């Protein structure tokens, strides 16, 4: 891209990247999605809307930038623009020295169900973007529409989100309309802030397939780049999707306008998850627990490629950084990095992304940052927001405690932001999606549990998580992470973590059955890996890691990152007290 039109381009604005430091960014899950007649608003559901002190916690991490929402449909929820909440939050960010990347639309579409299928969408969205720029003229970084291709897939190919279509023509019209609106929005923003930068995000996971499904994989791999190709002015008559876009109803003049006046991103943001890379397999018997779909010609399953061992060298974020760099030669960032799994696997996923970014930089790829997405976690993303079960996945902070509790992921984020390095004993083993080299390792824990059934339950939980343990011997010997002592007391469960013979952490619970006991054990293991200290009560023990945690007398010590936030707050003014999290 040569930076033509759109009032500038990457060549005219540049990107101030320190030569020797990879930046750490953060993001707050802010999806605002219409499903049927109901809205899923992650800002409200997570309690972030009521917790002004969240920003003080974020400031303590020392991030270079924070992806923060100014969601169009949210601002217009009452039929007129209401920026009061955003005014308070942006003022607080400015006072704390947090540099925002303003996101104007995150997975949902516009107010009152307005979508890019409507000719009014782009001009209305551009007007809103201009209003945001005028209101916050000090903000330079924008993601007008998050993941336009992914959102169009979920909304128009899979029928999960509004407008709940299932055809390629609607998908193409939504994608083109979202890109057209992004260009219009950046023009409106740059009329106010000429140096404004476009940080455009997308999930660019690669599709792999059996030989019979090779053409399907090739089609989907071309499709994933459609949004960036449109922004960069590459969709001319020779482009694989040009004819399909015209057939879907996009006037050739609109395509020509984007080709003649592109709006290339200043940074291409790659959002990458364990489920981003896919495997298409027509051997249905090999995947008996997966529902088969198809393309009208072949029936097949579509599964995460992370489960397919022979694909390992081609999956993950590093190969995606390389191929996106080769295609566009623009600065890159990992703009979402999250793994809804156990704490040690979340750490391994984050550190794999950090290592991939550093490797890519050594190879000459301009990778600006790695983003810890969902700093405060996410709710119901295991069902793509389609089921309202309240299923929670933690991030740098854990909302299962009040106030939000710093996790090992948060400690890693703060350390990477400060020094570029982080280490933890669980990182000696690779993530489950990578082959283990088989190197013998000293056990992480020694386990002392006189009750045989309880010993077996803790051993099973550790085996499931690939946390090496051994039975404690005489004399209070410990593993690399210390000693776990477990006992039944007063009809409940008492789990303690000891280092050098002293109890650092105690968790008490009263599980009603074996499933609840299993959840309590996993919650305790998360606390140990988080290096938590103090005494806690575990309650509301439900399957799949759903629980609540509260401090008991002699609660946890103030975490270093929290103390940093409090020191910064003392310099910049008091934060609003945290509101209770909605139950």
N, C-alpha and C positions, 0 to 999 in steps of 0.2 A: 504494500500500500504506500502511496506517495503523499498522503495527508491532504489530498484535495478536498475542498468544500468543508461543510460542517464547521465553518469558522475555525479552521485549524485542524491539526492532526498530531499524531505522536511526534513527528519530526519537528513541529513548531513549539510544542510544550515540554517535551522531554520528561524524564523521571529522575528525581534526585535520589539515587541509590548509593549508600556508602559502599565503597569498593570492597571492603573487607567484612561486611556484616550482612547476614541474611536477617530480614526483619521478621518479627512475630506479630501477627494481627489476631484479632478476635472477632467473634460475631455472636449476635443474639438471635436465636430462632424466632422468626417473626412471620411465619406463613399466615396468610389471611385468605382462606380458601372457601368458596361457596360449594357445598355439596348438597344437591337437591335444593331445598329452600332454607338450609341452615348454614351458618358461617362458622368455620373453625378459625379462631383467633388465638394463635399461640402466645401472643403477648399477654392477653387476658388469662388464658388457661394456666400459664406458668406462674402467674402472680407478679410478673415483672412490671405490669402496669401500676401496681400499688406499691412496689418496693423501690423507692427512690434511692435507697442506700446501695442498690446493686451497682450503680456507677462508681461508688467509692471502692467497692470490692474490685471492680474491673481496673480502676486506676492503680490499685496496688500490684497488679500483675506486670505493669510496666510495658504494656503493648504499644507498638508504633501506631496502629490504627484500629478502629472498632467499626465493624459493619453494624449500622444502627438504622432502624426503620423510620420512615415518614410515609406510612402506607396510605395511598390515595383513598381507597375505600374506607379506611378507618377515619381519616380526616373528615371525609364527607358523610360519615355515618348518620348524622342527624339532618341531612339534606342541605347543609351549608358548611363551609370550611370552618373547622374548629381546631386550631393549632395549639391550644393552651397546654395540653400535656407535653407536646413536642417542644414547645418553647421552654418549659421548665427543664426538660431533659437535655436539650442542646445547650442551654445556659450552664447547666451543671457540668456537662462535658467540657465546655470551654474553660470553666473555672478550674477543673481538674487537670487540664492540659491533655485531654483525650482528643485525638484527631479522628473525626468520624468519616466513614464512607456512607453517604446517605442512600438508602434503598427505598425506592418509591413504590414498588410493586413486587410482592414476593409470592409467587405461585398463583395467587388469585388474579382476577381481572379488575375491572373498574367498579365504581359505585353502582348500585341498582342493577347488577348483573351485566353491565356494559362490557363487551368483549371486542377484540380486534376485528371481529366479523362486521362490526358496525362502522360505517364511514365516519361517524362522529368520534370514534375512539382516539385516533392519533391527535387531532387538534385539541380535544378536551384534555388529554394527558399532557400535551405540550404546555397548555395553559397552566395546569397544576404544577408542572416542573418549574416553569418560570416563577410561579408564586413562591415555591420553596426556595429557589435561588435568591429571590428578593428578600425573603424573610431571614435567611441565614447567609448573607453575602460572604462570610468568612469561610464557608465550607467549599472545598475545591474538588472533592472526590465523590463521584456518583455512580451508583448502579441503578439506572432507571427501572429496568425490568430484569429481575433475576431469572436465569435459566429459561429463556423463551422457548427453546426447542423441547426441553424436558417438560415444561408446563403444558405445551401444546400436545405432547404425546399422551400425558396423563388425562388431558381434557378431551382429546378428539380421536385418539386411537384406541385408548383403553376404556374410555367412558367413565372414568372414576370421578372427575371433577367437572364443574360447570364449564361448557354447555353439554357435557355428557354425550358427546358424539363418538362414532366408531367408524370413521372413514378417512381416507387419505386426503381428500379434497379439503375437508374442514381443518385437518391438521396443517396443511400447507397454508391455508388462508390465515389461521391463527398465528403461525410462525412469521409469515411475511408481515402481517399487520403489527405484530409486536416489535419487529425490527424497524419497520417504518415509524412506529411511534417512538422508539428509542432515539432514532435520528432526529425526529422533530423535537423531542424533549431536550436533547443535547444542544440543539440550535437555540432553543429558548433559554436554557441555562447559560450558555456562553454569551448571549446578548447581555446578561447581567454580570457574569463572571467569565471573562474571556479565557482565563487560564484553567477553567474547569476541566477535569480529567474523567474520561469514561473508563470505568473498571467493569468490564462485561464478563459475567459469570456463566458457566454452563457445565453440565456433567458430560464429559467426553469419553466415557467408558467405551472400550472397543468390544466388538462382537466377534466371537470365534464360533466355528461350526464344523460339523461333520462334512465330508465331501459333497454329499447330496444337497446339503443346505448352504453350500458355499455362495451361490448367487444371493440368497436372502441375507447372509452376513455382509456381503459386499454392498448391498443396497443400504442396509442399516448403518454401515460405517461411513458411507457417503452422506447419509441423512444427518448424522450427528453434527456435521460441520456446517449445515445449511445456514444457521444464524450468523456465524462469523463470516461465511462467504458473502452473505448479503451485506453485512456491515462494511466489509472490505471492498465492495464493488466488483465481486468476482462472478456474479450470476448473470452472465451474458448469454447469448444464444447457444454457445457451445457448452454451457454448464449442464450437468446431468439432470438438474431439477428445473431447468428453465421451461421446457415444454409442459411439464406436469403442473407448474405454477400457473401458466397461462390457461391450461385446460381446467384448472380448479377455479378460474374466474378472476385471476389477477391480471389487470390490463397490462399489456406490454409496455405502455408508457410509464407505468409505475416502476416496473423492473428497470427500465432504462434510466429513470431518474436516480435510482440508487446506484446503478453502475456508473453513472456520470458524476455523481456527487457522493462518494462513500463517506462513511464516518467510522474509520477503523478505531478499535479500542486503544487506549493508552496502555492498558494492561489487560491481557486475556487471563481471566480467572478460571482455573480448573477446579471444579467441585468433584471430589473423588471419594467414593465409599467402597467398602468390601464388596458390595453388590453392583458396582458400576460396570465392571467388565463382565460380559455375559457369554454363555455357552449354549448353542442351539444343537439339540441332539434328537435325531429321528429314531433312535433306539429307545422306545418308550419303556421297555422292560428294565432298562438300566436305571430308571428313575421312578420307581413305583409309587413314591410319595408325592410326586409333583403332577399337577393337573396339566394335561396336554392341551396345546392350542394348535395353531397352524396358520398358513397363509392362503388357504383355499386350494392349494395343490398338494402340500405335504403336511402331515401332522407331526408335531415335535414338541419337546419341552424347552423352556427357556430358563436356565438356572444360572446362578452366580458362577463365573469362571474360577473363582477362588477355590472351589471344591474340586477342580479338575487338575490333578497333580502335574500332568505333562505340560500344562500351559503356564506353569509358575514363572518361567523366565520372561514371559510376554505380558504378564498381568501386573497390576499395581501402578503407582503413580509415576515412577521413573520412565517406563516406556511411553506413557502418555505425554510427559513433559518433552521428551525427545521428538515425538511425532508432531506435536503441535508447534514446537519451535521450527522444525523443518518445513512445515506448511506455511507459517505466517511470518516468522522472523520478527516477532514482536515481544516485548517484555511479558513475562508470565508471573503468576502467583498461584499458589494453592489456596483457594479462597474458601473451601469447606473441607474439614478433615474431622471425621467423627466415626466412632465404632460403637454401636450399641451392644456392648458385650461386658464381660467382667473387667474389673479395673486393670489387671495386668495386661489384658489384650487391648484395652483402650490406650494404655501407655505404649505398647509395642507398635500400634498403628500410627500414633503420633510420631514416634521416633523414627519409624520407617519413612514417613513423609519428610521429616527433617533431613534424614540421611540422603534421601532421593534428591531433594532440592540442592543439597551441598554437592552431591555428585554431578548433577546437571550443570551447576555453576562452574565446576572444574572443567567440564566439557565445553564451556563457552556459551551455555544457555543462560540468558539473563532472567533468572528467577529472583523476584523481588522479595517474596514473603511466603511464609507458611501460616495459615489461619487456623486457630482453634475455634471451630464452629460449634455452635450450641454451647456457649460458655455456661449457661444455666440449664443445659439439657433440653430435651424435647419430649413431647407427649403424643402418644398414639401414632408415631411414625412407623411403627412396626406393621401398621395396616394402611400406610399412606393416608392417614387421617380419616379413613372411611369408617372405622369403628370407634365408638366413644367408650373406651374402657378405662381411660386414665393411665395407660401404660407409660411409665416414665423411664427415661434413659438419662443418666447424669452426664455432666460434662466437666468443665474445670471446677464447677461448684455443684453441690448436691442439694436439691430442693427438698429432700426427704428429712432435712433438719431445718430448724428455724433459729437464727437466720441461716441463709445458705452456707453450707460447710465446704471449705476448701478440700479438694481431692488430690490424689497423686497427679492427675492430669494437670490440675491447676498449679501444683508445685513445679511440674516440668515446664509448663508454659512460662512461669515467672523466671525460672532458671535460664531457659533458652533466651528469653528477652534480655536478661541481664548479662549473661556470659556466653551464650551460644552453646552451652554444654549442659547435659543432665545425665545422671547415672542412677540406676536402681538395680538391686539384685535380680528382680524379675526380668530385666532386659538381657540377662545372660542367655535366656531361651528365646527362640524366635516366636512370632505369632503362629497360631494354629494353621494359617494359610501358607506357611513356609515349612519346608522340610527341616527337621532338626538334625544337626550334624552328628548327634549321638555322643557328644563330648560328655564325659562323666562330670557331674556337678555336685558340690556339697549341698546337702539338704537345706532348703530355705528355713524350715521349722523343725524343731523337736517338739513332739506331742506327748503330753502327760494327761491321760484321761483314764482313771481307774475303771469307769463304767465301760464295759466292753462294747455295748451297743453304741454308746456315744463316740467311743474311739473309732468304731467302724464308720459312723456317719461322717465324722470329720475327715477321715481318710478318704472316703468316697468323694466328698466335695473337693478335696485337694487333687485327687486323681483326675476328676472331671476337668479341673482347671489347669492340670499339668504343673501343679505346685509341689515340688519335691519335699517330702517330709520323712521323718524317721521317728521311731519310738524313743522317748527320752530315757536316758540311762540314769544311774544313780549320780548324785552330786549336782543336779540341776544344770546339766550341759545344755547348750543351745545350738540352734542352727544359725545360718547367716542372718536371718531376720528375727532370731530370738526363739523363745519357748512359748508354746501355747499350752495353757492349763485349762481343762474343761471338767466341769462337774455338775451334777444335778443337786439343787439346793432349794428346800422349801417348795417343792412342786414345780420349780422353774429350772432355768438353765443359766449357769454362770460361766462365761468365757473370758479368760484373761490372757494378756500378752505381756511377757516378761523379757526384760533385757538386763543382763548382769545381775540376775536374781531379784530385781525390783519390778513390781507391777507398774506398767506404763499405761495400760488400757484395760478396762473392764467393761464388758457388755452383758447385760442381764435381759432375759426374755422369759416369757411364759408361753411357749408354743403349745397349741391345742392338739396338734397331731404331727405326724412325721414330716408332712409337706411343709408345715410352718417351721418345724425345727430345721429343716434343710435351708429355708430362706434365712433364718437367724444365723446359721453357720456362715452362709455366703456373705451376709451383711457384715459379720465380724471380720471375715477375711478381707473384705474391701477396706474396712477401717484400719486393719493392720498394714495393708499395702499403702494406704494413705498416710501412714505414720501418725495416726491420730493418737492423742493422749487424753486421759481422763476417764470418767465413768458415764456410761450411756444406758438408756433403756430402749430396747427394740420392741416395737409394737406393730399392729396391723400387718402381720406377717402373711403375705400372699405369695403365690407361685411367681417364678420368673423374676426374682429380685425386687419385688415390690414390698416396701416396708416403710415405717416411720422411725425416726431416731430422735431422742431427747436426752439432754445432759442430766445426770443425777448430781447429787452433792459432790463437790470437788470435780467440776466439769473440766472440759478440755482446755489446755493452755492456748493462749492466743497464737494463731499461726503467724509465721513471719510475714507472709503476704498481707494478712489482715492488719498487722501492726503497721506495715508500710502505708496501707490505705489510710489508717487513722492519722499517721503523721502528716500525710499529704493533705488530709481533710483539715487538720489544724492550721495549715498554712493558707488554705483556700476558702475556709468557712465551713460551718457545720452542715452535715447532710440532713435531709429529712429522716426521721426515725422510721425504721422498716415497719410496714403494716403486716398484720398477720396473714399468712398464706391461706387462701381459700381452701377449705377442706373439700 
